[in-house]
Amino acid sequence: MTTINKNFLSPVGFQLVINRQKYSNIEYFCTGVTLPSVTLSEAPLPYKGVNYALTGDRLEFADLSITFNVTEDMENYIETFEWLHNCINSNIDVSEDAELLILNSHNNVSKRIKFNGLFPTSLDSLDFNTQNTTIEYLQATVTFAYTNFEVL
């Protein structure tokens, strides 16, 4: 099928939706998302001194990274920090589903990418420094593991 829409994908046309009741601050102040890589490993088949490459049977998903502006009261940083703590201190599943909404040139949703079973695995440090000559507001990056993602 030949491409009909010849507009290119803008890197600023996205929106992240996690769980608005629990994690609204992460969602609202999100400034960057890295759509993870997907790898299909080969399944080597040894035959007469040669390994034939066959299609594997498992997809490997890289981690999802989200960058967000840290609010003055650190609400979204603390929200993420507490989610990390809940991952180890809770007896219930604290994973969430999330959607990355890809916007077209008219800011309408053109694609949805759903991440299943999302939970944080790391939260970057915040670098306070009185030697800076300009004010650059702090950002943090949170890394998530998840079960899989699918394009809807």
Secondary structure per residue as TSV (DSSP state, phi and psi in degrees):
chain	resnum	aa	ss	phi	psi
A	1	M	-	360.0	129.7
A	2	T	-	-79.4	142.2
A	3	T	-	-63.9	127.8
A	4	I	-	-95.8	-46.7
A	5	N	-	-86.0	111.5
A	6	K	-	-98.2	12.9
A	7	N	-	-76.0	145.8
A	8	F	-	-93.3	155.3
A	9	L	-	-75.2	127.1
A	10	S	-	-86.0	136.2
A	11	P	T	-75.7	-8.6
A	12	V	T	-102.7	-0.5
A	13	G	-	-95.6	77.6
A	14	F	E	-151.6	162.4
A	15	Q	E	-148.3	140.5
A	16	L	E	-108.4	133.4
A	17	V	E	-124.8	117.9
A	18	I	S	-107.6	-102.4
A	19	N	-	-130.0	102.8
A	20	R	T	-60.7	-27.4
A	21	Q	T	-74.7	-38.5
A	22	K	T	-94.8	-38.4
A	23	Y	-	-129.2	43.5
A	24	S	H	-65.4	-31.1
A	25	N	H	-72.6	-33.4
A	26	I	H	-66.8	-45.2
A	27	E	H	-63.6	-48.3
A	28	Y	H	-69.1	-38.0
A	29	F	T	-97.3	14.3
A	30	C	E	-64.8	128.9
A	31	T	E	-115.3	-14.2
A	32	G	E	-159.8	143.7
A	33	V	E	-137.4	135.2
A	34	T	E	-104.7	111.7
A	35	L	-	-66.9	120.7
A	36	P	-	-67.1	155.7
A	37	S	-	-77.5	157.1
A	38	V	E	-127.6	132.8
A	39	T	E	-125.3	134.8
A	40	L	E	-108.7	109.9
A	41	S	E	-74.7	150.0
A	42	E	E	-84.9	157.4
A	43	A	E	-114.2	101.8
A	44	P	E	-69.7	139.3
A	45	L	E	-117.0	106.6
A	46	P	E	-71.9	132.7
A	47	Y	E	-153.2	116.0
A	48	K	T	48.2	51.7
A	49	G	T	79.8	5.4
A	50	V	E	-128.2	141.3
A	51	N	E	-98.1	113.7
A	52	Y	E	-82.4	135.3
A	53	A	E	-87.2	119.5
A	54	L	E	-112.3	158.0
A	55	T	E	-63.4	131.3
A	56	G	E	-72.9	179.4
A	57	D	E	-121.4	12.0
A	58	R	E	-139.2	136.2
A	59	L	E	-92.5	140.6
A	60	E	E	-112.5	124.3
A	61	F	E	-103.2	129.0
A	62	A	-	-73.1	166.8
A	63	D	-	-68.0	153.9
A	64	L	E	-94.9	129.4
A	65	S	E	-115.5	133.4
A	66	I	E	-126.4	131.3
A	67	T	E	-108.9	136.3
A	68	F	E	-139.5	151.5
A	69	N	E	-74.0	132.7
A	70	V	-	-83.9	127.0
A	71	T	-	-72.7	160.5
A	72	E	T	-58.1	-37.3
A	73	D	T	-87.4	3.5
A	74	M	-	61.2	25.3
A	75	E	H	-59.4	-43.6
A	76	N	H	-74.7	-32.0
A	77	Y	H	-65.4	-46.1
A	78	I	H	-65.1	-38.6
A	79	E	H	-57.1	-45.0
A	80	T	H	-70.1	-42.5
A	81	F	H	-58.3	-44.0
A	82	E	H	-68.2	-34.2
A	83	W	H	-62.4	-42.6
A	84	L	H	-59.2	-45.8
A	85	H	H	-62.7	-40.0
A	86	N	H	-64.7	-27.1
A	87	C	H	-61.7	-33.8
A	88	I	H	-102.1	-19.8
A	89	N	H	-102.8	-1.5
A	90	S	-	-106.7	146.1
A	91	N	S	-90.6	-1.4
A	92	I	S	-111.9	162.8
A	93	D	-	-70.5	121.5
A	94	V	-	-105.6	12.6
A	95	S	-	-74.4	155.6
A	96	E	E	-131.5	158.3
A	97	D	E	-92.8	148.1
A	98	A	E	-139.2	157.6
A	99	E	E	-129.5	134.7
A	100	L	E	-101.0	115.7
A	101	L	E	-94.8	122.2
A	102	I	E	-96.2	125.0
A	103	L	E	-99.4	145.3
A	104	N	-	-87.8	-172.3
A	105	S	T	-67.1	-13.2
A	106	H	T	-103.1	13.4
A	107	N	S	60.7	29.8
A	108	N	-	-101.8	149.4
A	109	V	E	-68.0	122.0
A	110	S	E	-105.2	-30.2
A	111	K	E	-143.1	150.3
A	112	R	E	-120.8	131.5
A	113	I	E	-117.2	113.9
A	114	K	E	-98.5	127.1
A	115	F	E	-103.8	124.7
A	116	N	E	-100.8	138.1
A	117	G	E	64.4	44.2
A	118	L	E	-79.3	135.1
A	119	F	E	-151.1	147.6
A	120	P	E	-74.5	144.1
A	121	T	E	-119.4	-19.9
A	122	S	E	-157.5	153.3
A	123	L	E	-133.5	123.1
A	124	D	-	-64.4	161.1
A	125	S	-	-75.6	160.0
A	126	L	-	-107.9	130.9
A	127	D	-	-105.5	97.7
A	128	F	-	-86.5	135.2
A	129	N	-	-154.4	118.4
A	130	T	T	-81.2	-5.2
A	131	Q	T	-86.0	-7.9
A	132	N	-	-65.4	138.5
A	133	T	S	-89.6	-19.5
A	134	T	S	-125.1	156.2
A	135	I	-	-87.3	114.1
A	136	E	-	-114.0	115.5
A	137	Y	-	-66.5	145.5
A	138	L	-	-70.9	141.7
A	139	Q	E	-126.4	152.6
A	140	A	E	-129.5	152.2
A	141	T	E	-117.4	130.6
A	142	V	E	-114.0	136.7
A	143	T	E	-108.1	135.8
A	144	F	E	-120.1	143.3
A	145	A	E	-100.2	160.3
A	146	Y	-	-162.2	167.7
A	147	T	S	-75.1	-53.7
A	148	N	E	-163.8	171.5
A	149	F	E	-134.4	156.0
A	150	E	E	-140.8	145.9
A	151	V	E	-91.9	122.8
A	152	L	-	-99.5	360.0
